[in-house]
């Protein structure tokens, strides 16, 4: 984290700074908007749940479209537009509050707009990084970005809570908006200019074909197919267990809010440690082994929590949160880097957008299943079963083509299978092909 060649890459540092502030802004939004709804607008539990859904639904609905746009236009301006859009939508809330016209409907619209713009920012950002730093620095770039995202997970909520306590929800929204303004400025200062390539041209009727490319590319490459399937099931099991951890902590173990906060703080620490050590772990174990080990560790943490005696719940929860945080952070860094290394530059947006849609969808399904199965089979049994499902994913990855991947691929190893999957869509415009970079 504190070393690496990208510390001397001015454009990456500007982009990284902008992404970091956007991450903090996202985390502040997660606490500021529901607080505004509850304390200022007297929202019901259902309405607060609906507000939270706007953070997940845009990934399901707009992920592939965001990927298509990221492959058709220059990504840096797309990042700036997403930041400025979030700035303006958030600023409309305090202005409406001052004018005495703030409503719950207005707040819902802002949450939905912000959710959609966040999807477009995330997809464009992940697609832009390989172009900006080159495939040889993708792991380092993703490690640094993951570290600041983890720091935002740990500190963003605390910062938002502190602002809410000291200055109120409306001021917290203003602070949130300012983070997006600074992020937009930092991205504008990036000097790199990418060549824009459209995979199927801009003629009418090509959009649906281009949207399919994300799915056909993933389905046509055994490595990408395995990684997306594994990540989807991993998210499903992880979300199912996470949905019940608080129930276990409060209702079964009888822990206090302070103890739960400390335990989840250990999870945040694990995220930071994982982001800092991911590259070294892959160097020592090989990339495929690192992926298998981190998946297994994530599943084992749930099984240990479910099986441990309730009398030791506090210590065990701290340990399991740390292990899960470290394992998930390491896994995410390497999967993002591997997908970016395998996928051709011109398909990064669509593959990334499609993957985000599937992965976030599985997480939402897992959370719903966790609550439903937990009510039927019991909380501890369901957490343990979720861990077992994740262990099964580790076994499947160990038996898949991913097992032969020793290190991250370079430019010369970018997915021939992915290009073959996209070929039928591009064939109609063979004469219009341009260089990727």
N, C-alpha and C positions, 0 to 999 in steps of 0.2 A: 504493500500500500504506500509506504513512504519512500520507496525506491522505484526505479524503472525509467525507461527512456522518454515516456510521455510527459514527465515533468519539464522537459525542454521543448515540448510541442505547444506553441502559443495558442493555436486554434483549438486544440483539444482542451486546453485549460479553460479557455473562454466558454466553450460548449459545456464542459463539465460543471463549471460554476453556475451556468444557467440551469442545467438539469438539477443541480443540487437545490437551488432555490425553488424550482418548480416542485420538487419532492416535498420540501418543507411546506410549501403552500398547499399542496394536496392534503398533507396530514393535518394542517390547521383547519382546512375546510371540513374535514371529517368530524371534527369536534365543534367547530364554530356554527355550522349550519344547523345541526340538530339542536344545539343549545339555543340558538335564536328561535327555532321553531317551538321548543318547549317552554322557554321562559318568557318570550316576548309575544308569541302568537298562540299560546295555549294549545299546541298540537296534541292529538291523541296518539296512543301507542301505534296504532295502525298507520297513521300519517308519518310518524317518525320512521317506521319500517319502510314505508314507500320511499321516503327521502333517501334512505340508505341503499335501496335497490337501484337508484340512479347511478350509484358508483359501480355496479356490476353489469347491469343490462346493456349499456352502450358497447361494452366489449363483445357481448354476444351478437348484438344487432349490427354494429358498425365496423367490427374488426376487419373483415375482408374488404370493405369499401375504403377504409383508411389505408390498407395495404396497397390497393389499386392506385389510389391517388398518390401515395408516396413513391410508386414506381413510375408515375406519369409526369410528375412535376419536380422541380428542384426542392429538396427537402428542407434546406435551411430557411427559406421564406415560409414554408409550411409550419415550422416550429415557431417562428415569430408570430404568425397569424394566430396560432393556437394560444400562445401566451397573451397576446393583446385581447383576444376574444374573451379569455377567462378574466382578464383585468376589467374589461368593460362590464361583463355580466355581473361580477361581484360588486363593482362600484354602484351598480343600480340599486343594490339593497340598502346601503346607508342613505343614499339620496332619497329613496322612497320612504325610509324611516323618518328622516328629517321633515319631509313633506307631509307625514302622517298618512301615507297611502300604502304602507307595507302590508302585504297579505300573504297567506300561506300558499296561494296559487303562484304568486310571484316567486316565492322562495323555491317552490317545486320546479318552476321553469328554469331558474338559475342553476339549480342542482343538475337538471337534465342537460342543459347547455354545457356546463362545466364538465360533466361526465363524458359527453361526446367529444369535446375539444381535447380532453385528456387522452382519450383513445388515439386521436390523430397525432397528438404530440408524441406519445409513447412509441407508436409504430414508426413514425418518421425518424425519431431519434435512434431507435435500434437499427434502422435501415441505413442511416447516415454514417454511423460510427465506422463500419468497415471501410467505407469510401474514404473517410477522413484520415484514419490512422493506418490503414492497410491491414491485411489479414494477419500479418506477423505480430501485430500489437493488440489484437482483439481481446485476448485473455486479460492483458494488463488493463485495457480500457474498461472492460466489464467489471473487473475487480475493483477499480477505483469508483465506478458508478454504483456498484452494489454497496460499497462501504458507505457512501454518502446517503444512499437510499435507506440503509440500515440505521445510520445516524438520525435520519429524518424520522424513521419509525420510532426510535427511542426518544429523541428530543423534540420532534414536531408536536406530538400530543402534549408533552409537558409544557412546551412553549405556548401552545394554544391555550392550555388550561390556565397557565399563569396570566396570560393576557385577559382571558375571560374573567378571572377572579379579580384582577386589579382594575381593568378598564371597561369590561362588559363585552357582550357578544358583537355589538355593532362595530366597535373599534377593532376587535379581532378580525372581522371580515375585511376591514380596511387594510390592516397589516397583511392579511392574506393576499389581497389584491396587489399590494406594493411588491410582494415577492415575484409576482408574474411580470410586473413592469421591469424590474431589474433583470429578470431572466431574459426578457425579450431584447433588452439593450445589449446584454452580454452575447447573445446569439447573433445579433446584428453586427457585432464587432468581429465575428469570425471572417477571415479574409478568403478562405477557400471557396472556390466556385466549382460546383460539380457540373459535368456534362449531363444534360437531361436526355434520357432515352425512353421511348414508349414501346412497349413490347409488341403491341398489335396495331399501332397507329391510332388515330383519333377519329376514324370513320364511324358512322352510326352502326350499331349492332355489334361492335367489337367489345363493348364493356362486359357483357355477360360472358363472352369467351375468356376475357382477361381475368374475370373473377374466378373462373374455374381453375385457372392455372395454379393458384395457391394450393387447392386440394389435390390436383393431379400431380403436382411436383412432389408434395409430401407422400402421396400414395405410390409414386413411381420410384422412390428411392428408399431402399430398405432401412438405411440408417435414419433418415428423417422420419419415416413411418414409425420406427421403433421408439425414437426419442419423443415424438408427440404422444404416442399411445402411453408410454411409460409416465410421462409428465402429467397426462390427463388423469390416469388412475392414481398416481401419487397425490395429485391435488384433491381428488375425490376422497381418498382415505384420510388425508391430512385434514381436510375441511370437516369430515364427519367426526373425527376425534376432537378437533378444536372446538366444535360446537358444543361439546359436552364437558370440556375441561373446567369451565367455571361452575357448572352444575356439580361436578365431582368435588371441586375445591370448597364450595360453600355448603352444599347440602349433605355431602357424605363425609368429607374430612373435617368440616367445621372450621375452616381457616378464616382468618380475619381479612378485611380488605387490604390492610397493610401487608400481610403475608403474601396475598395474591399479587399485589403490586411488585413486591420484591422478586417473586418467582418469575413474573413476566419480564422484569428488568433483566434477569439472568438470560432470558430468551433473546432480548435485545443485545446483550453482551455476546452471546453466541453468534448472532448475525455478524457482528463486527469482526469477531475472531475468524469466522469462516471466510469473510471477504478478504481478510489480510493474509490468510494462509492457503487459499485455494490453489494458486499456481504452484506452490512448493509441494503440496500434496500430490498433484498430478505428476509432477516431475519424479517424485519418489516411487509412486505406486504404478504409474501409467494412467492415462486418461480414463480408459474404460474401467479399470479397477477402482479409481477414485469415484466414478459415478456409482458403481455397484455398492461400494462401501458406504457412501453417503445415503443412498436410498435405504440400505439395510439399517443404518444407524437411526434414521428417521423413524422407521417402523418399530425398531427395538425400543425406542424411547416411549412409544405409546404402550407397548406390551409391558414394559417395566412399571409404568405408572399404574396400569390396571391391576397388575399382580402384587404390587408392594403393599405391605400392611398399612392400614389407615393411620396408625400411630406415627408412622414416619412420613406422612404425606407431604409435609412442608419441605423437608430436605429432598425427598424424591422428586417433587414437582420442580424445585429449583434446578436439580440436575437434569431432568428430562427436558425442561424448557431450553436449557443451555445447549444440550446435545442436538435437539431438534433444530434450534436456530442456526447452529454452526453447520450442521449437515445440509439444511435447506439452502443456506446462503452459498455454500460451496457448489452444490449441485446446480443451482440456477446460473451461477457464473459460467460453469463449464458447458451447460446445455446451450445457453445463449451464444457462447463463443463458437461452439461446435456447429450449431445450425448456421451461423453467419459464415463460418469457414467452408461449409459444404455447399451452401446455396449460391448460385451465380448472382453477381451484383444486381443485375436487372430484375431479379425476382425476389429480392430481399423483402420488399414491402408486402407483397402478396403472401409470401410464405409466413412472414411474421404476423401479419394481420389475421390470417387463417388460424395460426397456432394460438394466438391470444384468444380468439373467439372460442375455440374448443377447450382450451385450458381453463379459462374463467368460467365457461359453462359447466365443466366438470366440478369445479370448486363450489359453485352455487348448488348443484345437484347434491354434492356430498354433504353440505351443511344441512340441507333439507332431510336427506336420508338419515344423517346422524341423529337428529332430533326424533324422527319417527321411529327408527329402530331402537334408539335408547329408551324410549317410552315403553316399548314392547319387551325388550330383552334385558334391560338394565343398563345403567350408565357405564359401569366398569367393563362389563362384557362387550359392549359396543366399542369402547375405546380400544380394548384388546383386539377385537376382530378387525378394526381399522388398521391397527399395527400389523396384523397378520397379512392383510391385503397388500400393504406396502412392501413387506418382506417378499411376497410373491412376485411383485414387480422387479425387485432386485434379482431374483432367480431368472425371470424371463429375459432381462437385459443381459445377464451372464450367458444365456444360451442364444442370443441374437447376434447379428452381424456387427453390432456395436462393440462386442467383446474383443474384436481384432484391432480396434483403434487404439494405438499406443500414445499418440500425441495429436495436437490440433493440426489440421491440414493447412498447407500453404496455398498460394494462388493456383499452383499447378494441379492441386487436388480437388478443386471446386467441382461440385457434383455433376459428373457427366450424366448420371441417371436423372437428375433434376432437369437438366437441359433437354434430355430426350422427352421427358414428360411434357415440357412446354412446347416442343417442336411443332405439333399439329396446329396449335393456335397461331404460331408465328409464321407458318408456311405460307399463308395467304399473302403475307407482306414481305416475302423474302427480299424483294428488290429495295425495300425501305430500311433494311437493317443498318444500324449505325454501330460504331465502336461503343463498348460499354463504358470505357473511361477515356 
